[in-house]
Amino acid sequence: MFFNGLLVYWNANLTLPDSMAGMEAWMMEMESQLMELTKFLTDFQNIPELLTGILVIGVFAGVGEEMFFRGLIQPKMKQYTNSAIGGFG
């Protein structure tokens, strides 16, 4: 959490040279849009919305991550390295 907070702090205080002002404005606009999206996706007004949010954010994300890493990344790493250790176990 400390390093994540540090990265967020650095990102919020990032200033680019004047030659990159257009990119800095675009990055700030994207940051604002993503903040609004995050607020929209996590602003639960009632119990069914909260339960749906917990299901989607907590359960589906975890299952999807496990399927991606254990079902795709690990077998490919094992195949490329010819080692079970290369496939992380």
C-alpha positions, -999 to 999 in steps of 0.1 A, spaced: 0 0 0 28 24 8 44 21 -27 10 23 -44 2 55 -25 36 68 -34 30 61 -71 -4 78 -69 12 108 -53 39 111 -79 13 107 -107 -9 134 -92 20 159 -90 36 150 -124 45 181 -145 59 177 -179 80 202 -199 62 229 -218 70 210 -251 47 182 -238 18 204 -226 -6 188 -250 2 153 -237 0 166 -201 -35 180 -207 -46 147 -223 -32 127 -194 -50 149 -169 -83 146 -188 -80 108 -189 -73 108 -152 -105 129 -146 -125 106 -168 -112 74 -151 -119 90 -116 -155 96 -126 -158 61 -140 -144 47 -107 -169 67 -87 -198 56 -109 -188 19 -106 -183 20 -68 -212 43 -57 -238 19 -45 -272 34 -36 -289 3 -22 -283 -33 -10 -288 -50 -44 -263 -27 -61 -239 -33 -32 -242 -71 -36 -238 -69 -73 -207 -48 -69 -192 -73 -44 -200 -101 -68 -185 -84 -99 -155 -67 -82 -147 -94 -56 -157 -127 -72 -156 -123 -110 -123 -104 -110 -106 -130 -88 -119 -159 -109 -109 -141 -141 -74 -134 -128 -69 -170 -118 -81 -183 -151 -58 -159 -170 -26 -166 -150 -31 -203 -142 -49 -212 -174 -28 -191 -199 4 -176 -185 17 -205 -164 13 -232 -191 30 -209 -216 59 -202 -193 63 -239 -186 62 -246 -223 88 -219 -231 112 -227 -203 107 -265 -204 106 -264 -166 79 -266 -140 98 -239 -121 96 -216 -151 59 -221 -150 59 -210 -113 52 -244 -99 
